[in-house]
Amino acid sequence: MIGTLTKQLGKSLKINKEIIDNQQEIFTLNTNIELNQQLTEINKISSFIESDKTIVELRKQILKSAKSQLKNGVITSSAYITELTNLFEAENNLNTHKIQLLLAKANFKTTKGN
């Protein structure tokens, strides 16, 4: 009777170990999928930042031109303010994407366990 009980206990332990091993494999797979998704997001946001930097520089050049046009009476102050606002919006987009990138990197490190 004790031998039978020992065999059943051994089988039960083996099954429990297999369940745990499977759960560990699933966890590792899900974590790797999540890390890949987060890396994709980091790359996407980094690309946005590069575009934002270009846009900000172009907006600065446009504003410089608009300032000259305003001084020479070619455009109204309202048109100048519009260009100034466009520059501020471009800078805000850049800063927003920088913050999103920091958050994405922090989430990646957290998921990775760092």
C-alpha positions as CSV (number, residue, x, y, z in Angstrom):
1,M,0.0,0.0,0.0
2,I,2.8,2.4,0.8
3,G,4.5,1.5,-2.4
4,T,1.4,2.4,-4.4
5,L,1.0,5.6,-2.6
6,T,4.6,6.5,-3.3
7,K,4.2,5.8,-7.0
8,Q,1.1,7.9,-7.1
9,L,2.8,10.7,-5.3
10,G,5.8,10.4,-7.7
11,K,3.4,10.6,-10.7
12,S,1.7,13.6,-9.2
13,L,5.0,15.4,-8.6
14,K,6.0,14.7,-12.2
15,I,2.8,16.0,-13.6
16,N,3.1,19.2,-11.4
17,K,6.7,19.7,-12.6
18,E,5.5,19.4,-16.2
19,I,2.7,21.9,-15.6
20,I,5.2,24.3,-14.0
21,D,7.7,23.9,-16.9
22,N,5.0,24.6,-19.4
23,Q,3.8,27.7,-17.5
24,Q,7.4,28.9,-17.4
25,E,7.8,28.4,-21.2
26,I,4.6,30.2,-21.9
27,F,5.7,33.1,-19.6
28,T,9.0,33.3,-21.3
29,L,7.4,33.3,-24.8
30,N,4.9,36.0,-23.7
31,T,7.6,38.1,-22.3
32,N,9.7,37.9,-25.4
33,I,6.6,38.8,-27.5
34,E,6.0,41.8,-25.3
35,L,9.7,42.9,-25.5
36,N,9.6,42.7,-29.3
37,Q,6.5,44.9,-29.3
38,Q,8.1,47.4,-27.0
39,L,11.3,47.5,-29.2
40,T,9.1,48.2,-32.2
41,E,7.4,51.0,-30.3
42,I,10.8,52.4,-29.2
43,N,12.0,52.4,-32.8
44,K,8.8,54.0,-34.0
45,I,9.0,56.8,-31.5
46,S,12.7,57.3,-32.3
47,S,11.7,57.8,-35.9
48,F,9.1,60.3,-34.9
49,I,11.7,62.3,-33.0
50,E,14.0,62.5,-36.0
51,S,11.1,63.7,-38.1
52,D,10.2,66.2,-35.4
53,K,13.7,67.6,-35.3
54,T,13.6,68.2,-39.0
55,I,10.2,69.8,-38.8
56,V,11.3,72.1,-35.9
57,E,14.3,73.3,-38.0
58,L,12.1,74.0,-41.0
59,R,9.6,75.8,-38.8
60,K,12.4,78.0,-37.4
61,Q,13.5,78.9,-41.0
62,I,9.9,79.7,-41.9
63,L,9.5,81.9,-38.8
64,K,12.7,83.7,-39.6
65,S,11.4,84.4,-43.1
66,A,8.0,85.4,-41.7
67,K,9.8,87.8,-39.3
68,S,11.5,89.5,-42.2
69,Q,8.2,89.6,-44.2
70,L,6.5,91.2,-41.2
71,K,9.1,93.9,-40.8
72,N,8.8,94.7,-44.5
73,G,5.0,94.8,-44.4
74,V,4.5,91.7,-46.7
75,I,2.5,89.7,-44.1
76,T,0.3,90.7,-41.2
77,S,1.1,90.2,-37.5
78,S,-1.6,87.5,-37.5
79,A,0.2,85.5,-40.2
80,Y,3.4,85.8,-38.1
81,I,1.7,84.6,-35.0
82,T,0.4,81.6,-37.0
83,E,3.9,80.7,-37.9
84,L,5.1,81.2,-34.4
85,T,2.4,79.0,-33.1
86,N,3.3,76.3,-35.7
87,L,6.9,76.4,-34.3
88,F,5.7,76.0,-30.8
89,E,3.4,73.1,-31.8
90,A,6.3,71.4,-33.6
91,E,8.5,71.8,-30.5
92,N,5.8,70.4,-28.3
93,N,5.4,67.4,-30.5
94,L,9.2,66.8,-30.3
95,N,9.1,67.1,-26.5
96,T,6.1,64.8,-26.2
97,H,7.8,62.2,-28.3
98,K,10.9,62.5,-26.2
99,I,8.9,61.8,-23.1
100,Q,7.1,58.9,-24.8
101,L,10.5,57.4,-25.7
102,L,11.7,57.6,-22.1
103,L,8.5,55.9,-20.9
104,A,8.8,53.2,-23.6
105,K,12.4,52.5,-22.6
106,A,11.4,52.3,-18.9
107,N,8.6,49.9,-19.7
108,F,11.1,47.8,-21.8
109,K,13.5,47.7,-18.9
110,T,10.7,46.8,-16.4
111,T,9.5,44.0,-18.7
112,K,13.0,42.7,-19.1
113,G,13.5,42.7,-15.4
114,N,16.2,45.4,-15.1
